[in-house]
């Protein structure tokens, strides 16, 4: 399994994190995710941010780049930081 972390900062014009807009973009590319609020630093300035974590079996880098382009435009971001990590996550269901 792999874990994809999208670090998304505040809108450059409004100074606010636009979580719903970000999720509107990412839910078109991925079925499930977790969102954490955090403080990030970009160009030496602290800002509210979110971390969106997605666990999947296959990583499609074209999909990641397309999602980031869309996030950059819709959220007025200069850049989105993305991590792709190996994960030992399991999806367990008793159904």
N, C-alpha and C positions, 0 to 999 in steps of 0.2 A: 504494500500500500504506500501511497504518497500523501503528503500533506502540503497544500498550497496555502500560503499566508499572504493576503493582500493587506498592506498597510495604507490606509486612506486618511489623509489629513483634511483639514478644514478648507472650505471653498475660499479661494484667494480673494474674491471680491467681498463676500459676506463675513468671512471669519468664522463661519459655523460649519459643523459637520453635517452633511446631508445624507444621513443613514438611509432614509427611504429611497432616495434616488439611487444610491449605491446598490441597495438590494434589488431595485428594479432592473438594474443592468445585470448584476451577477446571477439572479434567479433565471435569467434567460439562458445562461451558460451552464449552470450547476443546479442540481436538485436539492442539496442540503448544505447547510453551513452554520457556523457559530460566529457570533459577533461579540467582541469585547470592546469596551470604551477604554481609552488610554490617553496619555499625554505624549506627543511626539515632539521632535525638534527638527525643523527644516531651516536651513540657512541661518542657524544660530538663534532662531526664535521658537519658543514653546508654542504649541497649538493643540487644541483638542483633536483627537484622531480616533479611528476605529481600526480594529484588527478583525478581518474576516478570514476564518479558517475553514478550509474545505478538505475533506479526506476523499480520495478516489483511488481507483486501481491503475488508471492510465492517465498520464499527463500529456495534454495536447498544448504545446507551446504556442501554436498559432491561435488557439482559443484564448489562451492567457493574454497574448498580445492584443487581440481584438477587443477583449474585455477591458484591458487597460486603456486602449485608445478611446473607447467609449466613455470610460470613467473620467479620463482626463478632460474630455470635451464637456460632458454633462455637469461635472463638479468643479470646473475651472481649476484644474490641477496642473501643475507643471510636470509632475511625475508621480507614479504610483510605484512603491517598492513592493516587490514580490519575492517570496522565498519558496523554493520547492525542496521539501525535506523527505527523507525516508521516514516511514511511520510504522509502528507496530500496532496500529489501531485495528480493532475488530468491530464488525457490526453483528450484534447478537440479538436474536429474536426467539422467543419461546412459542411462537405461533405454529 
